[in-house]
Amino acid sequence: MRRLKAKNSRRQQRLSESQEIELLEQWIEARKPDSGTNPLANPTPPPTAEAGRAADGGFSPYAGCKLFRQLPISWKTKDGLAPKYKEMSDIQRASLPHSLCGRDILGAAKTGSGKTLAFIIPVVEKLYRARWVPEDGVGSIIISPTKELAGQLFEELKIVGKHHSLSAGLLIGGRKDVDAEKERVNSLNILVCTPGRLLQHMNETPNFDCSQLQVLVLDEADRMLDKKFKGELDAIISQLPKRRQTLLFSATQTKSVKDLARLSLKDPEYISVHAESVTATPERLKQVAMEVPLDQKLNMLWSFIRSHLNSKMLVFLSSCKQVKFVYEAFKKLRPGISLKCLHGRMKQSTRMAIYLDFCEMTSVLFSTDVASRGLDFPAVDWVIQVDCPEDIAAYIHRVGRTARFMSEGKSVLFLTPSERVMLKKLQSAEPKIPIQLRKSFAFRFLWTLPSFYYSNFGGQTVLMQAMDHENKMEFEDERGPLPKEEKEHDIHITASALKLLEGNNDSRNIIYEEAEDDIFVPKKSSLQLEKNEPITLSTRILRKGKLKINVHRPLGTRLKYDEDGNQIAPLAAFADTENADGVLEPDKVKERYEKLREEKKLWDKEDKLLLQQRLREKRTKEKMKIKRWEEEEEDRAHSDQEEGEKDAPNRSEIHFESESDDGEPRKKKKIKGFDADAISLAEQEELALKLLSSMHS
Ligand SMILES: Nc1ncnc2c1ncn2[C@@H]1O[C@H](COP(=O)(O)OP(=O)(O)OP(=O)(O)O)[C@@H](O)[C@H]1O
């Protein structure tokens, strides 16, 4: 009764809005496209209704509609879209006429083609036309497989819904104030969530009510319907009303009748705008595969990163353990470009901070498949798949993080000889995936990783385990025997690399000369492009060799220098340990060594303190960064809430604590020596102390 009253009072307050709604309803009803029609198939606008009839007899009055403003959507939505979006993409043109008139949709289009707006617009419009107010409760639920993707969808929803008075909430893990949020969740109209959080609400929040649900959206639908989310999704669906509109979108759509039956779809429109396309991946994406033996994968990755220091790179590895290992190891080796890592076992606030950082910065992000679907990182130059993807769909989504919406991108897939079967699978996929095998010798291994990392972090084991147990792909060939021997202990440059470096210490030039075509040519910085200057590395290549001691050098001939760089006589420092006849006095020598030892101890102490101070500062800086991000989030939530209270009880953003929404197994146990935040610092401290003690022993 209260709800009805609220609706009526709002209707009375907004006469012009009501008129608009009436107009939209009539417009939508009068121009309903025939089921199964695709406006893209008949691009000329119909001068009369009958002229819009396609060859198959289907009629779509939206043929020729290319702009958002030509659609029967509210002015508030048009105003929200206008600053950023004017022309529709293919999937938007094909699906919006059907979804706006309430039909269930199974939408498929290539990665980066604008599927998000294709479901957010109908969600907002449906509730607007139903004159939904916060007191009406949950009217729409958008479910995504990962927290980051949910966050991104929420941002897009804020753009479209900017001028609307609907309330929306982001329900993802990582926040502690669950109780406060449970109180607010019932007044949210649109929930953008991960399945775990939503289920947590359904089970724990008193009076949580979805009985009035109008629209359910599953983004990355095939993923949401696969066995990883089956239990959670079935539990959610069982609590939702059957009378609702359901929108399913993905770049790799499911057609399984069994899956669709679980969702009780009613005569869904199957809209696959790129079904006729020759390729399954974006047209501007260049793809190559390289055969790399397992024990050379990291060297290859290192060389690749070192040769593309101006590029933004997303590196996929198959497990959290592996991501942590590669990130820690490469970070210590300082490649000359900022490194980041992202995986499901990180704290939510850290994950979000890294996601935002990578959106803004040219850097390298090592990630598990948590970043493989849906995330719209701007301007990624390279997607590097160090480990083979699980299947073709996983490959398509991973490479889809680059070449988004009309932009260009490149991807490289490392395959061990036994993984070559994956290449065949990709090449014979329908539609095609244009991927070619390249000779890996285009890159010389300029570095081999020191075994320090392998032995201390169990690196080799990490790689082997990750590849053996986490790649679910079935191989035709047997994997070769795993190399057992330890890696060499010294950091060194291989002989061939040294030879190349003799005449040219720019690794990127080497690659340029050897590449078969321009796909591996490193990106020049804009400055270099302007000046047409040769590329130089932003960091120096260190030629590290073994320190050789010449045992045949006569005693007392070693040159020494004072602090100003002046040469001093050999053994001059020991002059005070000789008597007048030039003979060494043992007591004085002993005394001098004692003094030196004391001095060294003092330096040790100072160094230790300095190091501790630096680590403390670094930690504080990191904490401040996370805190700032959290404060900004809270401020935004507050201002949304205040704004909401002013206009109408309104927009808000909430977060819930829970795990395992990433498609990665939930494991709380920490791996010794490998906590992304704290352990890396502890590890650094330990390493520094080890170095100090080895210097002084
Ligand atoms: N009509 C449009 N005009 C201009 N840019 C658009 C339009 N629609 C979407 N975009 C932009 O294209 C990019 C990709 O869109 P979106 O993330 O919706 O792709 P997607 O199809 O969902 O990709 P994925 O399959 O990877 O999830 C975004 O940056 C978005 O802002």
The ligand as a Gaussian input file, in Angstrom:
#p B3LYP/6-31G(d) Opt

LIG

0 1
 N       28.401000       3.500000     -28.815000
 C       29.645000       3.662000     -28.367000
 N       30.391000       4.695000     -28.794000
 C       31.658000       4.862000     -28.361000
 N       32.269000       4.048000     -27.475000
 C       31.569000       3.007000     -27.020000
 C       30.219000       2.758000     -27.416000
 N       29.793000       1.660000     -26.768000
 C       30.812000       1.237000     -25.992000
 N       31.873000       2.033000     -26.135000
 C       33.193000       1.903000     -25.471000
 O       33.765000       0.694000     -25.926000
 C       34.538000       0.086000     -24.901000
 C       34.158000      -1.379000     -24.765000
 O       32.811000      -1.488000     -24.348000
 P       32.311000      -2.681000     -23.425000
 O       33.182000      -2.804000     -22.222000
 O       30.878000      -2.510000     -23.210000
 O       32.618000      -3.912000     -24.385000
 P       32.130000      -5.409000     -24.248000
 O       31.555000      -5.792000     -25.544000
 O       31.282000      -5.561000     -23.041000
 O       33.524000      -6.150000     -24.072000
 P       33.842000      -7.555000     -23.311000
 O       33.304000      -8.643000     -24.173000
 O       35.304000      -7.578000     -23.223000
 O       33.142000      -7.494000     -22.005000
 C       34.285000       0.886000     -23.652000
 O       35.401000       1.714000     -23.409000
 C       33.070000       1.714000     -23.968000
 O       33.087000       2.959000     -23.291000

